[in-house]
Amino acid sequence: MEINNTGNVFEQIVNYYRKYISLGLLEENDRMPSCRELAIKIGVNHKTVDKAYQELVKEGLIYNVPKKGFFVRGKVVQKENKMAKEVILNLKNQGVEKGELLSIIEKVYGGESDDWNY
């Protein structure tokens, strides 16, 4: 994992692990690097890594075993985002075509090469 200087480090850590867990590249019960270990590796304060891990715990992607560390909970089926669904339905009802919406999403989130290469 590498951190770039263009964004919030906390968000980069969270997004990195969200991606790898959702893609199944980190499997259920895989041990995460310790907060200090990852902090040293990427050159950030260990409290930043701990904050990111706590967010991942909150999202149900990882879990903590006291005195043992953090572990991957497994590929989690995300709960449907009600607000996103409402926005998309509203856009559909206003005549926005699927291709146009996907193009907008791609512009907002960037291409695969933009933030998928940490």
Secondary structure, DSSP 8 states (H G I E B T S, - for coil): ----TTS-HHHHHHHHHHHHHHTTSS-TT-B---HHHHHHHHTS-HHHHHHHHHHHHHTTSEEEETTTEEEE---------HHHHHHHHHHHHTT--HHHHHHHHHHHH--HHHHS--
